[in-house]
């Protein structure tokens, strides 16, 4: 089970940030940016091997369930 930033959005944000620097912006003048979308993932393979069961309500709320 993991709760963290969407990696696709993070990489896209990094690309935009680097593009600004390559176009001549000073890194010191750029604001600190963070990914705003987070994801909730559940790996059922690992949980089954560990003997951990998740309630159906939690599985429904997950953004991605790895089976």
C-alpha positions in Angstrom: 0.0 0.0 0.0 1.4 3.4 -1.0 0.2 7.0 -0.9 2.3 9.4 -2.9 2.7 11.7 -5.8 1.6 10.8 -9.3 5.0 10.1 -11.0 3.8 11.1 -14.5 2.7 14.5 -13.2 6.0 14.9 -11.3 8.1 14.1 -14.4 6.0 16.5 -16.5 6.5 19.3 -13.8 10.2 18.7 -13.8 10.3 19.0 -17.6 8.5 22.4 -17.4 10.8 23.6 -14.7 13.9 22.6 -16.6 12.5 24.2 -19.8 12.2 27.5 -17.9 15.8 27.3 -16.8 17.0 26.5 -20.3 15.1 29.5 -21.7 17.2 31.7 -19.4 15.2 31.9 -16.1 17.3 32.0 -13.0 16.7 29.0 -10.8 16.9 31.3 -7.7 13.9 33.3 -9.1 11.7 30.3 -9.8 9.2 29.3 -7.1 9.4 25.9 -5.5 6.7 23.7 -7.1 5.2 20.4 -5.9 2.9 17.9 -7.5 -0.6 18.4 -6.4 -2.1 15.1 -7.4 -1.4 12.1 -5.2 -2.3 8.5 -5.7 -3.3 5.6 -3.5 -2.0 2.2 -4.6 -2.5 -1.2 -3.2 -0.5 -4.2 -4.3 -2.6 -7.3 -3.7 0.3 -9.7 -4.7 2.5 -8.4 -1.8 -0.4 -8.3 0.7 -1.4 -11.9 -0.1 2.1 -13.1 0.5 2.2 -11.2 3.8 -1.2 -12.4 4.8 -2.7 -8.9 4.9 -6.3 -8.5 3.8 -7.9 -5.2 2.8 -11.5 -4.3 3.3 -13.5 -3.9 0.0 -14.2 -0.3 0.9 -10.5 0.5 0.9 -9.9 -1.4 -2.4 -12.7 0.7 -4.0 -11.1 4.0 -2.9 -7.7 3.0 -4.3 -6.6 4.8 -7.5 -4.8 1.6 -8.6 -5.0 -2.0 -7.4 -2.1 -4.2 -8.6 -3.2 -7.8 -8.8 
